[in-house]
Amino acid sequence: MTNAPCLNRGITQKNKIMSGNFQWNAACCSAKTLKGKKQNIIGDMMEGNKMKLKDYQTELLNAAEKAMEKAYNPYSNFYVGAALLTTDDKIITGANYENASYGNTMCAERSALLRANAEGYRKFKAIAIIARGENFDMDQPISPCGACRQSLFEASQISDVDIEVIMSNTKKDTVIIKKISELLPYAFGPLDLGVNIEKYKRV
Ligand SMILES: [Zn+2]
């Protein structure tokens, strides 16, 4: 059992997501914050009797898992894969790409965004993310770093879509699904600068 960052508050908490009924450890994340409005929290799918991923979500997650193995990670030995779903249903993947100058490292999510842009795609509906260590699995779903959330928000304004972020643990038996607006509330984007993004919109 490893400690994993709390996805709600960014603090370390052990074994946060309880299997069975998707409750969070009350000491960490108050369950009532999840009850008031409908939350897309999916847990422990292997047990059955639980929400299942939709077909496109499964397909995206599988693509991200495949991309994860392409990670260039000589420094962290941490593998991250991401898969974007364009608004016309094309899947574009990315993996983390590290650098001896650590700050020059690129995350899987932004790798996928850059690759998509180079291939002519700027509008997306969803992204799936998965990760593992060199010798350990992630018990809890991976979530995008702050920089990637900002980049995904930019993409969401260009896309006119509140992009769905599908976050999985290594075994794909615990998945959390949120909109980018939930992961980055009160976000700042191109529309706040008064930029006419119409001319930058591509499929
Ligand atoms: Zn990132």
Boltz pocket constraint, residues with backbone or C-beta under 6 A from the ligand:
constraints:
  - pocket:
      binder: B
      contacts: [[A, 107], [A, 108], [A, 109], [A, 110], [A, 144], [A, 145], [A, 146], [A, 147], [A, 148], [A, 149]]
      max_distance: 6.0
